[in-house]
């Protein structure tokens, strides 16, 4: 049984600090590997990272794919604003719109998750 309920929220654009995207994914993988309940969400400029890392030839793609069952998707509004909606959908990720068209961070908190931002 999972000891921790964690939500990793990635806000960093791939054009910004790729190491923050990497660390977010690695932290999620660490918790997953320990048997914890992990959810990963891409929000804000982080939607650009999900689109980019979803490419098969991206160096972080294997890490992202190892978390496929844990990735809840990306903020629909932000994906539209950053012009990556199509890439995210084509890669098979959900576009989240629970909070007036945006992903709900509150929903993650209501699930009892500790939220870790990258």
N, C-alpha and C positions, 0 to 999 in steps of 0.2 A: 504494500500500500504506500502511496506517495506521502512523503512527510511534508513537503513544501508545495504550495500552489503559487506559481510564478507567472508573471506576464512580462515578456521582454518587448519593449516598444522601441522600434528603430526609427529615428527622425533624421538621421544623417544622410545627406545625398551622396551618391557614389562619387560625385565630382569633388566632394569636400574631403572628409577624412575617412578613407576606406578602412583604416584600422579600427574605427569605431563600429563600422558595419561588421567587420570580422569579429570584434570582441563581443558584440551583441549576439551574433550567431554562435560563437564559441561558448558563451555563458549559457545560452539556451541548451546547447548540446551537453554541457557539463551537468546541468540539472536533469535533463532527460536521461543521461547515462546513469544517474544515481537513482532513477525510478521516480523522480518527482513529476508532478503535473505541470506541464509547461505550455504556455500559449505565446506565440510570436505574432506581432502586429507591426505593419509598416504604416507610418502616419507622416503627415507633413511632407517635407522634402525626401523623407525616407522611401516614399513610393518610387522615386527614381532609382533607388538602390535595388528594390525588388525587381523592377523591370530589367535593369542591367545584369544583375547577378543571376537572373533566370536564363540568360543565354548559356547554351551548353559549353561554349568555349571560355566562359568567365572563370577565373581562378577560384572563386568562392562558390561556384555552382554546386560542386559535390557536397560541400558543407550545408548549403541551403537545402538541397534535395534530401539530405539525411534527416532534415527537420520537417519534411513535407507534411507529415501528419500533425505537426504542432503549429504550423503556420496558418493562422486564421484568415490572413489576407491583408488587404490594403484599404485605406480610406478611399472610398469612391470619389468624394468631392476633390480630394487632393490629387488623386490619379488623373482626374479630368483637368484640374488646374495645371498640372505639370505635363500634360499631354502624353501620358504613358498608360492610359486606360486599356487601349487595345493590346499592348505588349503584355500587360499583367493578365488580362483575360485569356489571351492566347497561350500563356504559360500554364494556365489551369488554376490560377489563384482566385480566391473570392474577392469581390469588391464590396466592402462593408459600408453600410449606410444607416445604422441603427439610431443615430443621434442627429436627426434633421439632415440626413444626407451624408453624414460623416461617421467614421468609426467611433464607437463608444468606449472610451477609457473607463468611464464609470461602471459599465457593465463588467469589465474585468475586475474592478474593485469589489463590486457586489458579489462576485463569485468567491471572494475571499483571497484574491491573488495579491501578492506583493508585486508592485510594479517597478521594474527596473528600466530606466531610459538610456538609450544610446543615440 
